[in-house]
């Protein structure tokens, strides 16, 4: 009785990832990209996607700290 359960195998298109990044930022876009690699069973690229997403988020936070106080307008 070791019958495998079907897993969710939704693949997100580049357009969906782009809209997600525009609306939600780099964290949700990173999640969608990593989920695509999970579906394709590529653990190395999945970990790299999370790493690049974390680096991007930290860079944006760092940029927020170094910008002048009234640079937003």
N, C-alpha and C positions, 0 to 999 in steps of 0.2 A: 504494500500500500504506500509506496513512496512515489506517489503521483505528483509531478511538479505543477505548481499553481502558475497560471499565466501572470506575467508581470506587466506593469504599465510600460509601454514602449513608445511613448509619444516623443517625437523629434521636433524641436523648435527650429523654425526657419530663421535665416539671417534677418529678415524683416521683423519677425516677432522679437528677436533679441534686441534689435535696434530700437524699436518702440519701447520695449521694457527699459532699456538704458536711458532713453529720453525722459520717460515718466518717473522711473524709480531710482535711477542712478546706477553706478557700477556694481553694487552688491547684487541686486536681483538679476542683472544681466550676466554676471559671473555665475550665478546659480543655474540659470538656464543653459549656459554653455557647458557647465560641468555635468548637468543632467543629460545633455546630448552625448557626452563622452561615456557616461554610465550606460546609456542604452547601447552604445557601440562597443561596450566592454573594453575600454581603453583607460585603465587606471592611471597610467603615467600622465597622459594628457589631462585627465580629470584633476589630478593633483596640481599640475602646472597651471590649469585654469584658475583654481582657487588661490594659488600663490600669486599669479599676476593680478587677480582681482584684489587681493589684500594689499599688494604693493601700490596699486592704483589708488585704493581708498586712503592708505596712509599718506601718499603723495598729495592727494587733494586736501586732506586735513592739515598737512604741513604747509601747503600753499595758503590755506586760510589763516594760519598763524603769522606768516611772514608778509602778507599784504598790508599796505598802510591802512590805518583805521577808517578813513573815509574814501576808500577806493571804489566802493560800490555806487557812488553817484552822489 
